[in-house]
Amino acid sequence: MQGWATAVRNVVPAAACRTARRIAGRSVIEDACEMRLLLAEDERELAAWLVKALAQSGLQVDWVDDGRLVLPSLDATRYDALILDLGLPGLDGREVLARLRAADERLPVLILTARDSLIERVGSLNEGADDFLAKPFEIAELEARLVALVRRSRGGDHPRFACGALAYDAGSKQFTLAREPLALTPREHAVLRTLIMRSGEPLSKQEILDRVFADDADVHPDAIEVLVHRLRKRLHGSPVGIRTVRGLGYALHSAEGERG
């Protein structure tokens, strides 16, 4: 575990993490702040370090230590990527990956393992993994690889999300409605961004809360209702709206899309 302690200590100072690293002219933190990850790792000391270090870079990380818990966790929560150790108890990481891909689940998967060999790497990639990182490693490299995986899965370096006349450019971080800039408060912006990234899919108040206010434990789920009410006013008169899906949450939709 000494190698791990060294690797993680390199990123523990939060200020250094938040200001120093740049990839293709953009900070890792800018992309990471919108990411929620599931870590499947049975080494508790390592997992605790990883959760702490990744959280300091703005990533939301949930952790399971048994392969049998991975698929139920993915069913219960929407994640942007899975960090998967191959040597898990209960259900081997390879079997977890096989079941994931057999279910046609496209979630980006980064394999984390001490088994560093060409055969191991090629085998993991052929079985459906998106990337492979051998232990020990630098946290900076893990973060960069995760950001790249999620960025690709979302459609490019600067993906553009749209729901009818409403569009969000992830590069400029700007919303437009009928090609005109849409003025929003920071919290309204964060909630609408979360909804448009899952356009058409219902998100519960808790899911929105977890993504928008992960660092603010004092925010009550009812605050989401207030923000949704404000957003509906902003969108009033346009074909785009926020629908309440009973028992499931809120979903962004467009009347134009329904007619099409």
N, C-alpha and C positions, 0 to 999 in steps of 0.2 A: 504493500500500500504506500510505500514511500514515494514511488513515482507519481501516484495520484495526488498526494499532498502537494508535491512540487508543482504539478500541472495546474491544480486548482488555485493555489496561492497566487499564481500569476495574474488571476483576474479578480481576486477578492476586493481590491480597492475599487469601490463603485465609481468614483469620479473618473478614474482612468478608463473604465469600461465605457462610460457614457460619453466621453469626449474624444478618445484617441483613435479608435479603429474606423477605417473608411474602406468601403468596397465599391468600386466603380463610381466613386464620387459621392456615395450616399453612406450614411452611418448604418452600421448593423442595427443599432438601437431603433432607428426610425422604422425599419421593417419588423424588428422583433416585437415591438410593442403591440402588434396586432396578432401575435401568434399564441396559440395554446397547444401545449405538447403533453403527450403521455409518455412517461419514462417507465420502461419495464426492465428492472435491474434488481437482482437479488442480493448484491453486496451492499449492505445497509450503510456502511461508512461512505462508500463511493456515491451511493444514491443521494445521501444527505448533502454531501459536498456539491454534487451536480445541481440539485434543486436550488440550493442557496446561491450558487454562482450564476446560474441561468436567470434566477429571479432578479438578481442585482442588475442584470442587463435588460430587464423589462419583460422577460418571457414568463408566461403562466405555465407552471409545470405541475402535473399530477403524477403520483408515483405508485406503482404496484410492484410487488416482489415475487409474484407467482404467475406463471404462464397462463393458468386457468382464469386469472382475473382480467386478462387483456381484452378479450373480445367483449365480455359484459361491460367493461368500462367504455369501450368504443361505441357500444350500442346506447349507452346512457348519456354520453356527452359528445359534442362535436369537437374534434381535435384537428389541428392543422398538420400534424406530423406525429409519427411514433418513433421513439428511440428504443430499439429492441435488442436486448442481450440474448445471445444464442443459448447460453447455459442456464436457463431458468428452471427452477423446480416446478413440479406439477405438470407442466406442459412445455416441452422443449421449444425454444425460439423458432426453430425451423418449422415445427408443426403449427405454431401460431401463425407464421407467415403464410404457410400453405393454405390454412383455413381462411385466412384473410383474403388471399387472392382467389380462392375457389368461390368465395362469395361475391366476387367481382368488386371488391372494395379497393378504390383507387388511392386511398390515403398514402401519402409519402412515408416510406419506412427507411430509417437509417439504422443499419446493423452496428451494434457496439459489442466487440468481443475481444478476448485475449488470444483467440485462435488466428494468428496472423500468418497466413500462407496464401500463395497464389491460388491454390485449389479451393481454399475456403472462400476467398474473395469472389472468384469467378462463380463458384457454386451458389453463393448467396445472391449475387446479382441475377443469375439465371433463374433462380427460384422466385424472383419477384421483388427483391430489395431494390431500393433506388440509390442507395449509397452504402459505403462500408467504411468504418473507422476502427482501427485496431488500438487496443489499450497497450500502453498509456498514450495519451494524446494531450494536446493543448486545448483548453476550453475555447480559445479564440477560433481555432479551426473547427471545432464542433459547431459553434454558433454560426460561422460563415457557411458551413455546409447545410445546416438546417434552413437558414434564410434563403439560400439558393434553391433548395428543394421546394420550399413553400412558394417562393416567387415563381418558379416554373409551373407548379401545379395551379397557380392562380392565373397563369396566362402571359407571363413575360416580366421583364424588369419593371415596367411601368404599366401594369394592367389597368384597363378601363372597364368599369362595371356599369351596367345600364339596366333600367327597368322602365320601358316605354320612353317617355320624354325626359325622365330623370337620369342623369349620368354622373359618375364619380370617376375622376382621374386620380389614380394613386400616386402619380408622379408629382402633380401640382397640389394634390390633396384638396381639390376644389370640386364642389357640386355645381351642376348646371341643370336648370329646369327649362325645357323648350329652348335650349341653347343660351339661356340667360343665367348669369351667376345667381346662385341661391344663397342668401344671407342667413347664417345660422350661428347660434351661440356654440361655444366649444362642446358643451354636453349634448346639444341637439345634433351637432356634427358627428360626434362619436356614436350616438345611437343610430342615426341614419346610415352611417358607414357600415355598422354591423349588420343592419337589415339588408342593405343593397348587396353586400357580399354573399348573402344567403337569399337572394331575391326569390320570392315564391315559396320559400320554406318557412314554416312557423318557428319562431324562437320564443321560448318562455321568458317571463320577466327575470327569472333567476339566471338564465343563460346570458341575457343581455347585460344584466348586472355584473356577472362574472367577467365579461369581456370589457365593459366600459369602466367599471369602478373596482377593479381587482385590488387596487391599493388603498381603497377607502372603505373600511369596515363599517363606518357609521352611516353609509347610504342605505336606506330602506328600499325594498323592492317596489313599494308604492311610488317612489320617485320616478320609476320607469313609466308609470301610467301618466304622470304629469308631463314628462318629456314627449311621450307619444301623442298626447293631446295637443301640445304645442306644434309638433311636426305636422299633424293633420291640418292645423290651421295654415301652416306654411305651404302645404301642398294643395289646399282648397282651390277649386276652380280648374285644376289640371286633371288629366286622366289617371294620374298616379295617386295611390292612396295606401294607407296602412290598415289592413283588415285584422279584426280580432277573430282568431280561430278558436272556438270554444274548447277549453281543456288543453290547448296546446300553446297558445301565446299569440304573438303578432307576426304578420307576414306582409311584406311589401308586395304590391301588385299593381298592374296597369290595365285599365279598361281597354286600351288599344291592343294589348297583347291578347286579351280574352276575345276580342272581336276577330283578331287575326287567326 
